[in-house]
């Protein structure tokens, strides 16, 4: 049996793929070696299970791409990209190479719509997609390009197989069968050398998972499994060993041979990888030092008095030349050619832009299917990350248990005694604060952490913002309900409150959902979990100031008193106090009525508090949805 790391042994494997039909697929696999690249797979029958099926490719070309950093104090204006031009032909692999700081990633980000003019950076570019001038930053354009970033953004609780199948289920035509999707994923895993780790969680943070190189290849598989017509990759071989890099380059070669245009940045590839390129764009100091076929590199460098030495890796040589000689010397030697289509580019740039040729429309999953698939992944993450779940419920239970022992049977005391009334009031406030803190903080920190995954999946047309948002909400509502139930059961029976358990739980749950909604909004506004952590006081402290239990509402200055109306804790405090003290009997009724009056609530108005609390929940949830939709189209 061939070992995965044995590149000198070739193995041909024939097997049948069951598509649920009578069609038979013969698949021939070859391990890449120094003499022969991996052979293409031969699929007989329906191409739905073939990730390398023939497709109608697209072309991309650009001219006069400039990125300028404005002058700052004593530093003059700096051109990061200066008149860059080039193209990505169909059915070819195009590599962007250059020394560090030459502008490789900047150019890729501009072409893929991930960079635009903002702050001190000014970007101008003429970009044509299938011959029509386009704006790469438009979401409709970005969705026609499969993009693999340098930093992996994958669901950490999914396996490599599940990540690839998730992408296929949501992006391939609705007519694609589940069996075909499984077959596609299996072939892609085999091609990328991920069979051994296919069913291991990707991992991240405190969850142990696959290696960095395996994550990189999984990211590539997530995009290639949907049979894209144009693929962009940022440093796809970084973190890979030489065998894996060659293996990946052969997979990309197959994708190009199928009709796609492939573009990626790479720093210093080994000779085997370099020789797999068809087209090369060499950048140096923000300018195009060479643009053309890889086969023409030796003759071009020889004509510029820098011939390739014998038995020398061409990639090493061209980078050595780029870094050894000054830009002025290289310019005199004939490097930095002018754009051959410069005149055409100027005329096109001055003409009216046209819409690019769109991909053939395929009916993907409807909203309910998207919701179901995303929810299943969320539920899977919930059950697999047992450490986080146990910690969350344990901390909630432990704090409530301590509070329950401190306020043990406080609800059975005589409320005509001011100390007993104050203790019961304090117990209710403590439980509400614990509920608010315990349920909001995970949501506040969770959204920024998961944002890169969402942005990548949304920008590559996995699902709509609404489907994602609803799936997340359903999962959060279930988890919040479970967490609230743990707190409610312990507190209610230890503290012996007089209201019904149903009222007690529903009030805490409404508070938890409202607090969660505000936390989700703040989390949607931030990219960095550390920044989200800094926003925690903003989420909680105003609630305690204006809820009416630390200081009477009448004592708050008039110009600040209005803040009570936008604090959800205000309404939950009123609701739960009326439920507990609204039916006091005998001498206790006077003290209870005085307490309710001090917080500004009467039993007749309690339904208004419920309406406002529900309104706060929906207002913040809908606002968070709008913010998330806006952020999803930017991700710069």
matplotlib code that plots the C-alpha trace (Angstrom):
import matplotlib.pyplot as plt

x = [0.0, 1.4, 2.3, 1.2, 4.6, 6.3, 6.6, 8.7, 6.0, 3.1, -0.2, -3.2, -6.5, -9.7, -12.9, -16.6, -18.5, -22.2, -24.3, -27.6, -27.9, -26.8, -23.8, -20.3, -17.3, -13.8, -11.3, -7.6, -5.3, -1.6, 0.8, 2.9, 6.6, 9.5, 8.9, 5.1, 2.4, -0.8, -3.0, -6.5, -9.4, -11.6, -15.3, -17.7, -21.3, -22.8, -20.3, -22.1, -19.6, -16.5, -14.9, -12.8, -15.7, -15.3, -16.6, -16.9, -14.1, -13.8, -11.0, -9.8, -7.5, -6.4, -4.4, -3.2, -3.7, -2.4, -2.4, -1.1, -0.3, -0.8, 2.0, 2.2, 4.1, 7.7, 7.1, 6.3, 3.5, 4.3, 3.2, 2.5, 1.4, 2.4, 0.7, 0.3, -1.2, -1.7, -4.3, -5.5, -6.2, -8.7, -7.5, -4.2, -2.5, -1.2, 1.2, 2.0, 5.5, 7.9, 10.0, 8.4, 6.7, 6.4, 2.6, 1.5, -1.2, -2.3, -2.8, -4.7, -6.9, -7.8, -8.6, -10.8, -12.6, -11.1, -9.5, -10.8, -10.0, -10.2, -8.3, -4.8, -5.0, -6.1, -6.8, -7.4, -7.8, -9.2, -10.4, -12.2, -14.1, -14.8, -14.1, -16.4, -15.2, -16.3, -16.0, -14.3, -15.8, -19.4, -20.7, -22.1, -18.6, -16.9, -19.3, -18.1, -14.6, -13.7, -11.2, -8.9, -7.4, -4.0, -5.5, -7.9, -11.5, -13.2, -15.7, -13.5, -16.0, -16.5, -14.3, -12.5, -15.0, -18.0, -16.5, -16.2, -19.6, -21.2, -19.8, -21.1, -24.6, -25.1, -23.4, -24.0, -27.3, -30.3, -30.5, -27.1, -27.9, -26.5, -24.6, -23.0, -21.9, -20.4, -18.5, -17.3, -16.0, -14.3, -12.5, -11.4, -10.1, -8.2, -6.7, -5.6, -4.1, -6.6, -8.0, -6.2, -7.6, -10.9, -13.0, -10.9, -12.2, -10.5, -9.9, -8.8, -8.5, -8.9, -10.1, -7.3, -7.6, -5.7, -2.4, -2.0, -1.1, -4.2, -6.3, -4.9, -5.7, -9.2, -9.7, -8.7, -11.1, -14.0, -13.7, -12.7, -15.5, -18.0, -16.3, -15.5, -14.7, -12.2, -10.1, -7.9, -5.6, -3.4, -0.1, -1.8, 1.5, 2.5, 2.9, 2.9, 5.8, 7.2, 5.2, 1.9, 2.8, 3.4, 0.2, -1.8, -0.3, -1.3, -4.9, -4.9, -3.6, -6.5, -8.9, -7.3, -7.4, -11.1, -11.6, -11.1, -8.7, -6.5, -4.6, -2.5, 0.3, 3.4, 6.7, 9.5, 8.2, 10.3, 11.1, 8.4, 5.7, 7.2, 7.2, 3.5, 2.6, 1.5, 1.6, 3.7, 3.4, 6.6, 6.3, 9.1, 8.7, 5.0, 5.8, 5.5, 9.0, 7.8, 4.4, 4.0, 4.3, 6.5, 8.2, 9.4, 11.1, 14.6, 14.7, 13.4, 15.9, 18.7, 17.7, 17.9, 21.5, 20.5, 20.5, 19.3, 22.3, 22.3, 20.6, 19.2, 15.6, 14.1, 12.0, 15.1, 16.9, 14.3, 13.8, 17.6, 17.8, 14.9, 16.5, 20.2, 20.0, 18.5, 15.2, 17.1, 19.6, 16.8, 14.9, 18.0, 18.5, 15.0, 12.9, 9.6, 7.9, 5.0, 1.5, 1.0, -2.7, -2.2, -4.0, -6.9, -7.0, -7.3, -10.1, -12.0, -11.5, -13.1, -16.1, -19.1, -18.7, -20.7, -22.0, -19.7, -21.0, -22.7, -22.3, -25.0, -27.8, -28.4, -31.1, -29.4, -31.0, -34.0, -34.0, -35.5, -32.9, -30.1, -31.6, -31.8, -28.2, -26.7, -28.7, -27.4, -23.9, -24.6, -26.2, -23.1, -20.8, -22.9, -22.6, -19.0, -17.6, -18.5, -15.9, -17.4, -21.0, -20.1, -18.2, -21.1, -23.7, -21.5, -20.6, -24.2, -25.2, -22.4, -23.1, -26.8, -26.2, -24.1, -26.7, -29.4, -27.6, -27.0, -30.7, -32.1, -35.9, -35.9, -39.2, -41.0, -40.1, -42.6, -42.4, -43.7, -40.2, -38.1, -35.0, -36.9, -38.4, -35.0, -33.4, -36.0, -35.7, -31.9, -32.2, -34.4, -31.9, -28.9, -30.6, -31.5, -28.0, -26.5, -28.9, -28.0, -24.2, -24.2, -26.2, -25.0, -21.2, -20.8, -22.9, -20.8, -17.5, -18.8, -19.8, -16.4, -14.7, -17.1, -17.1, -14.3, -16.2, -19.4, -17.9, -16.1, -19.2, -21.5, -19.2, -18.9, -22.7, -23.2, -26.3, -28.3, -27.7, -31.3, -30.8, -27.5, -29.0, -32.1, -30.1, -27.8, -30.8, -32.6, -29.4, -28.8, -32.4, -32.2, -28.9, -30.0, -33.2, -31.2, -28.9, -31.8, -33.6, -30.6, -30.5, -34.2, -34.7, -31.9, -32.9, -36.6, -36.6, -33.7, -35.0, -38.6, -40.1, -43.9, -44.7, -45.3, -42.3, -43.7, -43.7, -40.2, -38.7, -40.4, -39.3, -35.7, -35.8, -37.2, -34.4, -31.8, -33.0, -33.1, -29.6, -28.4, -29.9, -28.0, -24.8, -25.2, -25.6, -22.4, -20.6, -21.7, -20.2, -16.7, -14.1, -11.8, -12.8, -10.5, -12.4, -15.6, -14.3, -13.7, -17.4, -18.7, -19.0, -21.0, -23.4, -24.0, -23.2, -25.9, -28.5, -27.6, -27.6, -31.1, -33.0, -34.1, -32.7, -29.4, -31.0, -34.6, -35.6, -36.9, -33.3, -31.7, -31.1, -33.9, -31.6, -30.5, -33.7, -34.9, -32.1, -34.3, -36.6, -33.9, -32.6, -34.2, -33.2, -35.6, -38.6, -37.6, -37.1, -40.6, -42.2, -40.6, -41.2, -44.9, -45.0, -43.4, -44.8, -48.0, -50.1, -48.7, -51.4, -52.0, -49.3, -46.9, -49.0, -48.1, -44.3, -44.7, -46.7, -44.1, -41.3, -43.2, -43.8, -40.1, -39.3, -42.1, -44.4, -47.9, -49.7, -52.1, -49.2, -47.3, -48.4, -46.7, -43.4, -43.8, -44.5, -41.5, -39.2, -40.3, -39.9, -36.4, -35.6, -36.9, -35.4, -31.9, -32.2, -33.4, -30.7, -28.0, -29.3, -29.0, -25.5, -24.4, -25.7, -23.8, -20.6, -20.8, -20.6, -17.4, -14.9, -12.0]
y = [0.0, 3.4, 5.7, 9.3, 10.7, 8.3, 10.4, 7.9, 5.2, 5.5, 3.9, 3.6, 2.9, 1.9, 2.1, 2.7, 5.6, 5.0, 8.0, 6.4, 5.7, 3.0, 5.1, 3.7, 6.0, 4.8, 6.9, 6.7, 8.3, 8.8, 10.0, 13.0, 12.4, 14.1, 12.6, 12.7, 14.9, 13.4, 12.1, 13.4, 11.4, 9.7, 10.0, 8.1, 9.2, 12.1, 14.8, 15.7, 13.7, 15.0, 18.1, 18.5, 18.4, 20.7, 24.2, 27.4, 29.6, 33.3, 35.7, 38.6, 41.4, 44.7, 47.8, 50.9, 49.6, 52.1, 52.0, 55.1, 55.8, 59.5, 61.6, 61.6, 64.4, 64.3, 61.1, 61.7, 60.1, 56.4, 54.3, 50.7, 49.7, 51.7, 51.1, 47.4, 45.4, 41.8, 39.0, 35.7, 33.6, 30.8, 27.3, 28.5, 28.8, 32.4, 33.0, 36.4, 36.4, 39.0, 39.9, 40.7, 44.1, 44.1, 44.3, 40.7, 40.5, 44.1, 43.3, 40.1, 42.0, 44.7, 42.2, 40.1, 43.1, 42.9, 46.3, 49.8, 53.4, 54.3, 56.4, 57.2, 54.5, 55.5, 52.8, 53.3, 50.3, 49.4, 45.8, 43.8, 40.6, 38.7, 41.9, 44.2, 46.8, 45.9, 47.1, 44.2, 45.4, 44.7, 41.6, 40.3, 40.3, 38.8, 35.9, 34.8, 34.3, 31.5, 33.0, 31.1, 33.6, 33.1, 32.8, 29.9, 30.8, 27.4, 26.2, 24.8, 22.1, 20.7, 18.0, 18.5, 16.3, 18.2, 21.5, 20.5, 18.9, 22.0, 24.2, 21.8, 21.5, 25.2, 26.2, 23.5, 23.3, 22.0, 19.0, 17.7, 14.5, 13.9, 10.9, 13.0, 15.6, 12.8, 11.5, 15.0, 15.5, 12.1, 12.7, 16.2, 14.8, 12.2, 14.7, 17.0, 14.3, 14.7, 11.2, 10.4, 13.5, 13.7, 12.9, 14.8, 18.2, 21.2, 22.6, 26.0, 27.8, 25.2, 22.5, 20.2, 19.5, 19.0, 20.7, 24.1, 22.6, 20.4, 23.4, 25.2, 22.3, 22.0, 25.7, 25.0, 22.0, 24.1, 26.3, 23.8, 21.3, 23.7, 23.6, 27.3, 29.1, 31.5, 30.7, 33.2, 31.9, 33.9, 32.1, 28.6, 26.7, 28.6, 26.1, 23.1, 20.7, 20.1, 17.0, 18.7, 21.8, 19.7, 17.8, 21.0, 22.5, 19.4, 19.7, 23.4, 22.3, 19.9, 22.7, 24.9, 22.1, 21.8, 25.4, 27.6, 30.5, 30.2, 33.0, 32.9, 34.7, 32.7, 33.8, 31.3, 28.0, 24.9, 24.1, 21.5, 23.9, 26.7, 24.5, 23.8, 27.5, 28.6, 32.3, 34.5, 38.0, 39.2, 42.3, 44.4, 47.6, 47.8, 47.5, 44.7, 43.4, 40.5, 39.4, 36.4, 32.7, 30.8, 29.1, 32.5, 33.4, 32.1, 33.9, 37.1, 37.2, 36.3, 39.2, 41.4, 40.3, 38.1, 34.5, 31.6, 29.6, 25.9, 23.6, 26.6, 26.9, 29.6, 30.9, 31.4, 33.1, 35.6, 36.6, 36.8, 39.2, 41.3, 41.8, 42.0, 44.9, 48.3, 49.2, 51.7, 49.1, 46.6, 49.3, 50.0, 46.3, 46.0, 44.8, 46.5, 46.3, 48.6, 47.3, 46.2, 47.0, 50.4, 52.3, 49.9, 50.1, 53.9, 53.8, 51.2, 53.0, 56.1, 54.2, 53.2, 50.1, 47.0, 44.1, 41.1, 37.9, 36.2, 32.6, 30.2, 30.4, 27.3, 27.0, 26.5, 25.5, 27.6, 29.6, 26.9, 24.4, 26.9, 27.4, 23.7, 23.1, 26.0, 25.0, 21.4, 22.7, 25.0, 22.1, 20.0, 22.7, 22.9, 19.2, 18.8, 21.7, 20.0, 21.9, 25.3, 24.0, 22.4, 25.5, 27.8, 25.8, 24.9, 28.5, 29.6, 26.8, 27.4, 31.1, 30.5, 27.8, 30.2, 32.9, 30.3, 29.3, 33.0, 33.8, 30.5, 30.5, 34.3, 34.3, 32.7, 35.5, 38.1, 40.9, 43.4, 43.4, 45.9, 43.7, 40.6, 42.7, 44.1, 40.7, 39.2, 42.2, 41.8, 38.1, 38.9, 41.5, 39.2, 36.4, 38.9, 40.3, 36.8, 35.9, 39.1, 38.6, 34.9, 34.9, 38.1, 37.8, 34.6, 36.2, 39.4, 37.5, 34.8, 36.9, 38.6, 35.2, 33.6, 36.7, 35.6, 32.3, 34.1, 36.8, 34.2, 32.0, 34.9, 36.5, 33.2, 32.8, 30.0, 31.5, 34.7, 36.8, 36.1, 32.3, 32.6, 35.0, 32.9, 29.7, 31.4, 32.8, 29.5, 27.9, 30.8, 30.7, 27.0, 27.4, 30.5, 28.7, 25.8, 28.1, 30.2, 27.0, 25.9, 29.2, 29.4, 25.9, 26.4, 29.9, 29.4, 26.4, 27.4, 31.0, 29.9, 32.8, 33.2, 33.8, 30.9, 29.2, 29.9, 33.6, 33.5, 31.5, 33.5, 36.8, 35.6, 34.2, 37.4, 39.3, 36.9, 37.1, 40.9, 41.1, 38.6, 40.7, 43.8, 41.7, 40.4, 43.9, 45.0, 41.9, 42.5, 45.9, 44.7, 42.5, 41.9, 39.7, 41.8, 44.9, 43.1, 42.3, 46.0, 46.7, 44.5, 47.5, 49.4, 46.5, 46.0, 49.1, 51.4, 48.7, 48.8, 52.6, 53.1, 50.0, 51.6, 49.3, 51.1, 54.5, 55.6, 56.8, 60.1, 60.9, 60.5, 63.9, 64.8, 65.1, 61.5, 59.9, 59.1, 56.4, 54.1, 53.6, 52.0, 49.7, 46.3, 45.4, 48.2, 46.3, 42.9, 44.3, 45.8, 42.6, 40.3, 42.6, 42.9, 39.1, 38.6, 41.5, 42.4, 40.1, 40.8, 40.3, 42.1, 44.3, 43.3, 44.9, 48.4, 47.7, 45.9, 48.7, 51.2, 49.1, 48.9, 52.6, 53.3, 51.6, 53.3, 50.4, 49.4, 46.1, 47.7, 48.7, 45.5, 44.5, 47.7, 46.5, 43.1, 44.9, 47.2, 44.3, 42.3, 45.5, 46.0, 42.4, 42.7, 46.2, 45.1, 41.8, 43.5, 46.2, 43.6, 41.8, 45.1, 45.7, 42.2, 42.5, 45.8, 44.4, 41.3, 43.2, 45.0, 42.8, 45.0]
z = [0.0, -1.0, 1.9, 1.6, 2.0, -0.5, -3.6, -5.5, -5.6, -8.0, -7.3, -9.5, -7.8, -9.6, -7.7, -8.3, -6.9, -6.2, -7.1, -6.4, -10.1, -12.4, -13.7, -12.9, -12.3, -12.9, -11.0, -11.6, -9.0, -9.3, -6.7, -7.9, -8.2, -9.8, -13.2, -13.8, -12.4, -11.0, -13.8, -14.2, -12.9, -15.4, -14.5, -16.7, -16.5, -14.6, -13.7, -10.5, -8.4, -10.3, -8.8, -11.9, -14.4, -17.4, -16.9, -18.9, -17.6, -17.1, -17.7, -15.6, -16.7, -15.2, -16.0, -14.3, -10.8, -8.3, -4.5, -2.8, 0.8, 1.6, 3.0, 6.8, 8.6, 7.3, 5.2, 1.6, -0.4, -1.2, -4.1, -2.9, -6.4, -9.4, -12.8, -12.3, -15.2, -16.0, -16.7, -15.5, -18.6, -18.7, -18.2, -16.8, -13.4, -12.8, -10.0, -8.5, -7.1, -5.7, -2.7, 0.6, 0.4, -3.4, -3.3, -4.0, -1.4, -2.0, -5.7, -4.9, -2.4, -4.9, -7.6, -5.3, -3.9, -0.4, -0.5, -1.4, -0.9, 2.8, 5.3, 4.0, 1.3, -2.2, -4.8, -8.5, -10.9, -14.3, -13.9, -16.6, -16.0, -19.2, -21.1, -19.2, -16.7, -13.2, -9.6, -7.7, -4.4, -5.5, -3.7, -7.0, -8.5, -5.4, -5.4, -8.8, -7.4, -5.1, -2.6, -0.2, 2.3, 3.9, 7.3, 7.7, 8.7, 9.3, 11.9, 14.6, 15.7, 12.2, 10.6, 7.3, 5.6, 7.2, 6.2, 2.5, 2.5, 4.1, 1.4, -1.3, 0.1, 0.3, -3.0, -5.5, -7.5, -5.6, -7.9, -6.6, -4.6, -1.1, -2.4, -5.1, -2.5, -0.3, -3.3, -4.3, -0.7, -0.7, -4.0, -2.8, 0.5, -1.3, -3.9, -1.1, 1.1, 3.9, 4.1, 7.3, 9.1, 7.3, 10.3, 12.9, 14.2, 12.6, 16.1, 17.3, 20.6, 23.4, 21.0, 19.7, 15.9, 12.7, 11.8, 10.2, 6.9, 6.9, 7.8, 4.8, 2.4, 3.9, 3.1, -0.5, -0.6, 0.7, -2.4, -5.1, -4.3, -5.8, -9.2, -9.4, -12.7, -11.1, -8.0, -6.0, -3.3, -1.0, -0.2, -0.5, 0.1, 3.2, 6.1, 3.7, 3.3, -0.1, -0.8, 0.2, -1.9, -5.0, -4.3, -4.0, -7.2, -9.1, -7.8, -8.9, -12.3, -12.7, -11.8, -14.5, -17.0, -16.4, -17.6, -14.6, -14.2, -11.1, -9.5, -6.4, -4.6, -3.6, -2.2, -3.1, -4.5, -5.1, -8.7, -9.0, -7.9, -10.1, -13.2, -12.7, -13.3, -16.8, -16.3, -14.1, -12.8, -11.0, -8.9, -7.5, -5.6, -6.6, -10.3, -12.9, -13.4, -15.6, -17.0, -19.3, -19.8, -17.4, -20.3, -21.5, -18.2, -19.1, -22.5, -21.0, -18.2, -20.7, -22.9, -19.9, -19.2, -16.2, -17.7, -15.5, -14.2, -15.0, -12.5, -10.6, -9.4, -11.6, -8.7, -6.6, -9.4, -10.3, -6.7, -6.3, -9.3, -8.0, -4.6, -5.7, -8.2, -7.8, -9.5, -11.6, -12.8, -13.5, -15.5, -17.6, -18.3, -19.8, -16.9, -16.0, -19.4, -20.3, -20.5, -24.2, -24.0, -22.4, -25.1, -25.1, -21.3, -21.4, -23.9, -22.0, -18.7, -20.2, -21.6, -19.7, -17.6, -18.4, -16.4, -16.4, -17.9, -15.0, -14.1, -15.2, -12.6, -10.6, -8.1, -4.7, -1.5, -0.4, 2.8, 4.9, 3.7, 4.5, 7.9, 8.6, 7.4, 9.4, 12.5, 12.3, 12.3, 15.3, 17.2, 16.3, 17.6, 20.8, 21.5, 20.5, 22.5, 25.8, 27.8, 27.0, 27.6, 30.9, 32.1, 31.2, 33.0, 35.9, 36.6, 36.4, 38.7, 41.2, 41.5, 41.9, 44.4, 46.5, 46.3, 47.2, 50.3, 51.3, 50.7, 51.8, 52.3, 52.2, 50.3, 53.3, 55.8, 57.1, 54.6, 57.1, 58.6, 56.5, 56.8, 55.4, 52.6, 51.7, 51.7, 49.4, 47.1, 47.1, 46.3, 43.2, 42.0, 42.4, 40.4, 37.6, 37.5, 37.4, 34.5, 32.6, 33.0, 32.4, 29.1, 27.5, 27.8, 25.7, 22.9, 23.1, 22.8, 20.4, 17.5, 16.9, 17.1, 14.5, 12.3, 9.9, 9.2, 8.6, 6.3, 4.2, 3.8, 3.1, 0.6, -1.3, -1.4, 1.1, 2.6, 3.2, 6.3, 7.4, 7.3, 9.3, 11.8, 12.4, 12.8, 15.3, 17.2, 17.5, 18.9, 21.3, 22.4, 23.3, 25.1, 26.9, 27.9, 29.3, 31.2, 32.5, 33.6, 35.6, 37.4, 37.9, 39.4, 41.9, 42.9, 43.1, 45.4, 47.6, 48.0, 48.3, 46.3, 46.5, 42.8, 40.5, 39.0, 35.5, 36.1, 37.6, 34.7, 32.0, 33.5, 33.7, 30.2, 28.7, 30.5, 29.2, 25.6, 25.7, 27.2, 24.6, 21.8, 23.0, 23.3, 19.7, 18.4, 20.1, 19.0, 15.4, 15.5, 16.5, 14.7, 17.7, 20.6, 22.8, 21.9, 22.6, 26.1, 26.6, 25.8, 28.7, 31.1, 28.5, 28.3, 32.0, 34.1, 32.8, 33.5, 37.2, 37.3, 36.0, 37.0, 40.3, 42.9, 43.8, 43.8, 43.6, 40.1, 41.6, 42.9, 39.5, 37.8, 35.4, 32.3, 32.9, 34.1, 30.6, 30.3, 32.4, 29.5, 27.2, 29.9, 29.7, 33.3, 34.4, 33.0, 34.2, 37.7, 37.7, 36.3, 38.9, 41.8, 41.0, 40.7, 44.1, 46.1, 44.3, 46.5, 50.0, 52.7, 56.0, 57.5, 54.8, 52.0, 53.1, 53.0, 49.7, 48.1, 49.2, 47.6, 44.3, 44.4, 44.9, 41.7, 39.8, 39.0, 39.6, 39.0, 36.5, 34.2, 34.2, 30.7, 29.4, 30.9, 29.1, 25.8, 26.1, 27.2, 24.1, 22.0, 23.2, 22.2, 18.7, 18.1, 19.1, 17.2, 14.0, 14.3, 14.8, 11.6, 9.6, 11.0, 10.2, 6.6, 6.2, 7.7, 5.6, 2.3, 3.5, 5.3, 4.4]

ax = plt.figure().add_subplot(projection="3d")
ax.plot(x, y, z, "-o")
ax.set_aspect("equal")
plt.show()
